[in-house]
Amino acid sequence: MKVLSVLHFWSVNMPAKAPKLSIYADDDLKRDLKILADHEQRSVSQMANILLKEAVKARLDHLKREEKFE
């Protein structure tokens, strides 16, 4: 059984006192996110925010192409 832990995401451009979003992620995802963040010389929160934005945009674009969402 994998242990899930909470990742906290902050906005990349503005500091926040409290997380804007929390998700549960397994250790593999956390490790991979840390590897990417280190490679791009970013914080884990910044890297997660960038990847999440890209993924959401790609998914919405896909739905729009299929005319399932406007």
N, CA, C and O atoms as a GROMACS GRO file, in nm:
protein
  280
    1MET      N    1   0.084  -0.118   0.000
    1MET     CA    2   0.000   0.000   0.000
    1MET      C    3   0.088   0.124   0.000
    1MET      O    4   0.180   0.136   0.081
    2LYS      N    5   0.061   0.215  -0.091
    2LYS     CA    6   0.140   0.337  -0.099
    2LYS      C    7   0.090   0.438   0.004
    2LYS      O    8  -0.030   0.450   0.028
    3VAL      N    9   0.183   0.509   0.062
    3VAL     CA   10   0.148   0.614   0.156
    3VAL      C   11   0.127   0.743   0.077
    3VAL      O   12   0.212   0.782  -0.003
    4LEU      N   13   0.015   0.806   0.100
    4LEU     CA   14  -0.014   0.932   0.034
    4LEU      C   15   0.014   1.046   0.130
    4LEU      O   16  -0.010   1.035   0.250
    5SER      N   17   0.065   1.153   0.077
    5SER     CA   18   0.088   1.270   0.160
    5SER      C   19   0.035   1.392   0.086
    5SER      O   20   0.006   1.385  -0.033
    6VAL      N   21   0.022   1.500   0.156
    6VAL     CA   22  -0.037   1.620   0.100
    6VAL      C   23   0.071   1.707   0.038
    6VAL      O   24   0.173   1.734   0.100
    7LEU      N   25   0.047   1.751  -0.085
    7LEU     CA   26   0.131   1.851  -0.150
    7LEU      C   27   0.054   1.982  -0.146
    7LEU      O   28  -0.066   1.985  -0.176
    8HIS      N   29   0.120   2.089  -0.110
    8HIS     CA   30   0.057   2.220  -0.106
    8HIS      C   31   0.110   2.303  -0.222
    8HIS      O   32   0.231   2.306  -0.246
    9PHE      N   33   0.021   2.370  -0.293
    9PHE     CA   34   0.059   2.451  -0.408
    9PHE      C   35   0.029   2.597  -0.380
    9PHE      O   36  -0.078   2.632  -0.330
   10TRP      N   37   0.125   2.681  -0.411
   10TRP     CA   38   0.107   2.824  -0.400
   10TRP      C   39   0.113   2.884  -0.539
   10TRP      O   40   0.166   2.822  -0.631
   11SER      N   41   0.060   3.001  -0.554
   11SER     CA   42   0.071   3.070  -0.681
   11SER      C   43   0.218   3.098  -0.707
   11SER      O   44   0.292   3.134  -0.616
   12VAL      N   45   0.261   3.082  -0.832
   12VAL     CA   46   0.401   3.103  -0.866
   12VAL      C   47   0.439   3.249  -0.852
   12VAL      O   48   0.551   3.280  -0.810
   13ASN      N   49   0.349   3.340  -0.885
   13ASN     CA   50   0.384   3.481  -0.892
   13ASN      C   51   0.360   3.560  -0.765
   13ASN      O   52   0.410   3.672  -0.752
   14MET      N   53   0.287   3.506  -0.672
   14MET     CA   54   0.265   3.583  -0.550
   14MET      C   55   0.273   3.492  -0.428
   14MET      O   56   0.219   3.381  -0.428
   15PRO      N   57   0.341   3.541  -0.326
   15PRO     CA   58   0.351   3.459  -0.205
   15PRO      C   59   0.215   3.448  -0.137
   15PRO      O   60   0.131   3.538  -0.147
   16ALA      N   61   0.195   3.340  -0.070
   16ALA     CA   62   0.068   3.319   0.001
   16ALA      C   63   0.099   3.274   0.143
   16ALA      O   64   0.198   3.206   0.168
   17LYS      N   65   0.014   3.312   0.234
   17LYS     CA   66   0.031   3.269   0.372
   17LYS      C   67  -0.022   3.128   0.392
   17LYS      O   68   0.024   3.055   0.480
   18ALA      N   69  -0.118   3.090   0.310
   18ALA     CA   70  -0.178   2.957   0.321
   18ALA      C   71  -0.185   2.896   0.181
   18ALA      O   72  -0.197   2.969   0.083
   19PRO      N   73  -0.179   2.765   0.172
   19PRO     CA   74  -0.187   2.703   0.041
   19PRO      C   75  -0.321   2.731  -0.027
   19PRO      O   76  -0.426   2.738   0.038
   20LYS      N   77  -0.315   2.745  -0.156
   20LYS     CA   78  -0.436   2.768  -0.234
   20LYS      C   79  -0.503   2.636  -0.269
   20LYS      O   80  -0.624   2.631  -0.291
   21LEU      N   81  -0.424   2.528  -0.275
   21LEU     CA   82  -0.475   2.398  -0.316
   21LEU      C   83  -0.388   2.290  -0.250
   21LEU      O   84  -0.266   2.302  -0.246
   22SER      N   85  -0.451   2.188  -0.202
   22SER     CA   86  -0.379   2.074  -0.147
   22SER      C   87  -0.429   1.948  -0.217
   22SER      O   88  -0.549   1.932  -0.238
   23ILE      N   89  -0.336   1.861  -0.253
   23ILE     CA   90  -0.374   1.733  -0.312
   23ILE      C   91  -0.296   1.623  -0.242
   23ILE      O   92  -0.193   1.648  -0.180
   24TYR      N   93  -0.348   1.503  -0.252
   24TYR     CA   94  -0.276   1.388  -0.200
   24TYR      C   95  -0.198   1.326  -0.313
   24TYR      O   96  -0.252   1.300  -0.420
   25ALA      N   97  -0.069   1.302  -0.290
   25ALA     CA   98   0.017   1.245  -0.393
   25ALA      C   99   0.099   1.131  -0.332
   25ALA      O  100   0.138   1.136  -0.216
   26ASP      N  101   0.122   1.030  -0.414
   26ASP     CA  102   0.204   0.920  -0.363
   26ASP      C  103   0.352   0.960  -0.366
   26ASP      O  104   0.389   1.061  -0.425
   27ASP      N  105   0.433   0.879  -0.303
   27ASP     CA  106   0.575   0.910  -0.291
   27ASP      C  107   0.644   0.917  -0.427
   27ASP      O  108   0.736   0.997  -0.445
   28ASP      N  109   0.601   0.835  -0.522
   28ASP     CA  110   0.662   0.837  -0.656
   28ASP      C  111   0.638   0.971  -0.724
   28ASP      O  112   0.730   1.027  -0.784
   29LEU      N  113   0.517   1.022  -0.716
   29LEU     CA  114   0.487   1.151  -0.777
   29LEU      C  115   0.566   1.262  -0.710
   29LEU      O  116   0.620   1.350  -0.777
   30LYS      N  117   0.574   1.260  -0.579
   30LYS     CA  118   0.651   1.362  -0.507
   30LYS      C  119   0.797   1.357  -0.548
   30LYS      O  120   0.860   1.461  -0.568
   31ARG      N  121   0.852   1.237  -0.560
   31ARG     CA  122   0.993   1.222  -0.598
   31ARG      C  123   1.015   1.276  -0.739
   31ARG      O  124   1.110   1.351  -0.763
   32ASP      N  125   0.927   1.239  -0.832
   32ASP     CA  126   0.941   1.285  -0.970
   32ASP      C  127   0.926   1.436  -0.981
   32ASP      O  128   0.998   1.501  -1.058
   33LEU      N  129   0.834   1.491  -0.906
   33LEU     CA  130   0.815   1.636  -0.905
   33LEU      C  131   0.939   1.707  -0.852
   33LEU      O  132   0.979   1.811  -0.905
   34LYS      N  133   1.001   1.652  -0.750
   34LYS     CA  134   1.124   1.708  -0.693
   34LYS      C  135   1.237   1.702  -0.796
   34LYS      O  136   1.314   1.797  -0.807
   35ILE      N  137   1.248   1.591  -0.869
   35ILE     CA  138   1.351   1.578  -0.973
   35ILE      C  139   1.334   1.687  -1.079
   35ILE      O  140   1.431   1.753  -1.116
   36LEU      N  141   1.210   1.704  -1.127
   36LEU     CA  142   1.184   1.808  -1.227
   36LEU      C  143   1.213   1.948  -1.172
   36LEU      O  144   1.274   2.031  -1.241
   37ALA      N  145   1.170   1.974  -1.051
   37ALA     CA  146   1.192   2.105  -0.990
   37ALA      C  147   1.342   2.134  -0.977
   37ALA      O  148   1.386   2.244  -1.009
   38ASP      N  149   1.418   2.036  -0.932
   38ASP     CA  150   1.563   2.055  -0.920
   38ASP      C  151   1.626   2.080  -1.056
   38ASP      O  152   1.713   2.167  -1.070
   39HIS      N  153   1.584   2.005  -1.155
   39HIS     CA  154   1.640   2.020  -1.290
   39HIS      C  155   1.613   2.159  -1.347
   39HIS      O  156   1.700   2.216  -1.414
   40GLU      N  157   1.496   2.213  -1.321
   40GLU     CA  158   1.459   2.345  -1.373
   40GLU      C  159   1.489   2.458  -1.274
   40GLU      O  160   1.453   2.573  -1.298
   41GLN      N  161   1.555   2.423  -1.166
   41GLN     CA  162   1.592   2.520  -1.062
   41GLN      C  163   1.471   2.601  -1.015
   41GLN      O  164   1.473   2.724  -1.012
   42ARG      N  165   1.367   2.528  -0.979
   42ARG     CA  166   1.245   2.588  -0.926
   42ARG      C  167   1.211   2.520  -0.794
   42ARG      O  168   1.266   2.415  -0.760
   43SER      N  169   1.120   2.580  -0.722
   43SER     CA  170   1.069   2.513  -0.602
   43SER      C  171   0.970   2.405  -0.646
   43SER      O  172   0.919   2.408  -0.758
   44VAL      N  173   0.946   2.311  -0.559
   44VAL     CA  174   0.849   2.206  -0.589
   44VAL      C  175   0.711   2.268  -0.613
   44VAL      O  176   0.640   2.225  -0.704
   45SER      N  177   0.674   2.366  -0.534
   45SER     CA  178   0.545   2.432  -0.552
   45SER      C  179   0.534   2.501  -0.688
   45SER      O  180   0.432   2.491  -0.755
   46GLN      N  181   0.640   2.569  -0.729
   46GLN     CA  182   0.639   2.634  -0.859
   46GLN      C  183   0.626   2.531  -0.971
   46GLN      O  184   0.548   2.549  -1.064
   47MET      N  185   0.704   2.424  -0.961
   47MET     CA  186   0.701   2.321  -1.065
   47MET      C  187   0.563   2.256  -1.071
   47MET      O  188   0.509   2.234  -1.180
   48ALA      N  189   0.506   2.226  -0.957
   48ALA     CA  190   0.373   2.164  -0.952
   48ALA      C  191   0.269   2.257  -1.012
   48ALA      O  192   0.180   2.213  -1.086
   49ASN      N  193   0.278   2.384  -0.981
   49ASN     CA  194   0.183   2.482  -1.034
   49ASN      C  195   0.193   2.490  -1.186
   49ASN      O  196   0.091   2.494  -1.255
   50ILE      N  197   0.314   2.494  -1.239
   50ILE     CA  198   0.335   2.500  -1.384
   50ILE      C  199   0.277   2.376  -1.451
   50ILE      O  200   0.204   2.387  -1.550
   51LEU      N  201   0.310   2.259  -1.399
   51LEU     CA  202   0.262   2.134  -1.459
   51LEU      C  203   0.111   2.120  -1.450
   51LEU      O  204   0.046   2.072  -1.543
   52LEU      N  205   0.055   2.163  -1.338
   52LEU     CA  206  -0.090   2.155  -1.322
   52LEU      C  207  -0.161   2.247  -1.421
   52LEU      O  208  -0.261   2.208  -1.482
   53LYS      N  209  -0.109   2.368  -1.438
   53LYS     CA  210  -0.168   2.460  -1.536
   53LYS      C  211  -0.161   2.402  -1.676
   53LYS      O  212  -0.259   2.409  -1.751
   54GLU      N  213  -0.045   2.344  -1.713
   54GLU     CA  214  -0.030   2.285  -1.846
   54GLU      C  215  -0.128   2.170  -1.866
   54GLU      O  216  -0.189   2.157  -1.973
   55ALA      N  217  -0.142   2.086  -1.766
   55ALA     CA  218  -0.231   1.970  -1.776
   55ALA      C  219  -0.377   2.011  -1.788
   55ALA      O  220  -0.451   1.956  -1.869
   56VAL      N  221  -0.418   2.108  -1.709
   56VAL     CA  222  -0.558   2.154  -1.714
   56VAL      C  223  -0.587   2.219  -1.849
   56VAL      O  224  -0.691   2.194  -1.908
   57LYS      N  225  -0.494   2.302  -1.897
   57LYS     CA  226  -0.514   2.366  -2.028
   57LYS      C  227  -0.522   2.261  -2.138
   57LYS      O  228  -0.610   2.270  -2.224
   58ALA      N  229  -0.435   2.162  -2.136
   58ALA     CA  230  -0.437   2.057  -2.239
   58ALA      C  231  -0.567   1.979  -2.235
   58ALA      O  232  -0.624   1.947  -2.339
   59ARG      N  233  -0.615   1.948  -2.116
   59ARG     CA  234  -0.740   1.872  -2.104
   59ARG      C  235  -0.858   1.955  -2.154
   59ARG      O  236  -0.945   1.903  -2.225
   60LEU      N  237  -0.863   2.084  -2.118
   60LEU     CA  238  -0.972   2.170  -2.166
   60LEU      C  239  -0.967   2.187  -2.318
   60LEU      O  240  -1.070   2.184  -2.384
   61ASP      N  241  -0.846   2.205  -2.372
   61ASP     CA  242  -0.831   2.216  -2.518
   61ASP      C  243  -0.881   2.090  -2.587
   61ASP      O  244  -0.947   2.098  -2.690
   62HIS      N  245  -0.851   1.975  -2.531
   62HIS     CA  246  -0.896   1.847  -2.586
   62HIS      C  247  -1.049   1.839  -2.586
   62HIS      O  248  -1.110   1.798  -2.684
   63LEU      N  249  -1.110   1.878  -2.475
   63LEU     CA  250  -1.256   1.876  -2.467
   63LEU      C  251  -1.320   1.973  -2.566
   63LEU      O  252  -1.422   1.943  -2.627
   64LYS      N  253  -1.257   2.089  -2.583
   64LYS     CA  254  -1.310   2.187  -2.678
   64LYS      C  255  -1.302   2.135  -2.821
   64LYS      O  256  -1.394   2.156  -2.900
   65ARG      N  257  -1.194   2.066  -2.854
   65ARG     CA  258  -1.180   2.009  -2.989
   65ARG      C  259  -1.288   1.904  -3.015
   65ARG      O  260  -1.336   1.890  -3.127
   66GLU      N  261  -1.324   1.832  -2.911
   66GLU     CA  262  -1.428   1.730  -2.925
   66GLU      C  263  -1.568   1.788  -2.907
   66GLU      O  264  -1.668   1.715  -2.910
   67GLU      N  265  -1.575   1.918  -2.889
   67GLU     CA  266  -1.701   1.991  -2.871
   67GLU      C  267  -1.782   1.938  -2.753
   67GLU      O  268  -1.906   1.937  -2.756
   68LYS      N  269  -1.713   1.895  -2.650
   68LYS     CA  270  -1.781   1.849  -2.529
   68LYS      C  271  -1.786   1.959  -2.423
   68LYS      O  272  -1.851   1.945  -2.319
   69PHE      N  273  -1.717   2.068  -2.451
   69PHE     CA  274  -1.707   2.176  -2.354
   69PHE      C  275  -1.689   2.306  -2.429
   69PHE      O  276  -1.619   2.310  -2.531
   70GLU      N  277  -1.752   2.412  -2.380
   70GLU     CA  278  -1.736   2.542  -2.447
   70GLU      C  279  -1.672   2.642  -2.357
   70GLU      O  280  -1.651   2.756  -2.396
   0.00000   0.00000   0.00000
